Amino acid sequence: MKKWFCTIVLASAMCAQPVSACTIFTVKKNNTVLIAGNQDQAPAKEYLIVDHTGKYGVVFIATPSDANPMTEEMGVNEQGLSYAINAISSEKLVHVPNAIRQDEWALVKLMRETGSVNELLARFFQYDWGPSFAYQIQVADRSGDAAVIHPGLDGRLTFTRVDRSRNYLVSTNFNVRDAATRGLISPRYQTASGRLKDLMAQNTVSQKSVAAVLEATRQDWGFVSPVRTLYSTVVDLNTLDIDIYLDGRFDKAYRLNVHTLLAGMSGKTVLPLRQAIGGQRAN
């Protein structure tokens, strides 16, 4: 039986997989910029990857998938550039002449080499992304700039940027290109959007209040589907604090910091996530 995974990646695999559930959003209010997400999938072991092999150090959280023994589902680098991924229904891509072949997943490579949404977008579309695409990527940086990379109607990858009049951007498991119609029938999209709108109006955007939005959109165990919220993250893109919640439980937050993890290290370290967070409880 195939596993159902929230993120269906590696560029070398380029294969469509069954879609499960994730909710991801970026929100900016005054000087606070947060990117948050639920990773909803079948049970799997999570890993923390601390990667200081490139220009910028990066912290990733990854799980195994059918396509790849280690799939980096979210990441944040020391410049305050971050991403997280939703699975969507696979869409065919047109061939792009002279595109750069990927010897490793280009998204991971670009996280080591770029420090802003603009820098990442300027290089992302130069790569060959294969004949189909079954996910979308929400990227955000410490300035509050954010975008979702997704297939366009013309069969080419494109992106949708955050609406600066709202200052929040939500993606779930439909192509964000179709938010005007599909968003109306997506309970998680509606819940996240409505709650973020309220937080913005009340000026109550914080890591804790944003975690409450994730709690409202978490996925519980079902009798038929094994998909559930495996872990959730709230990342402050200025302080680079990562609050981690496990198993859809939001009464306990574990806090890691990107600068602290990268301090004094070189190379790459991979640890089981639950071992790495240990007693690192958030205040």
Protein Blocks (a to p, Z undefined) as FASTA:
>chain_A
ZZddfbdcdfklopacdddddddddddehjbccdddddddddddddddddffbfbdcddd
ddddfkbcbdcfbdcdfkopacdddddddddddddehiacdfbdfklmmmmmccbfklmm
mmmmmpcebjbdcbdcddddfkopacdddddfkopacdddddfklopacddfbdfklmmm
mmmmmmklmmmmmmmmmmmmnopacfklmmmmmmmmcccddfkbmcdcfbdcdddfklop
acddeehiakbccdddfklmmgopahjddddfklmnmmmccZZ
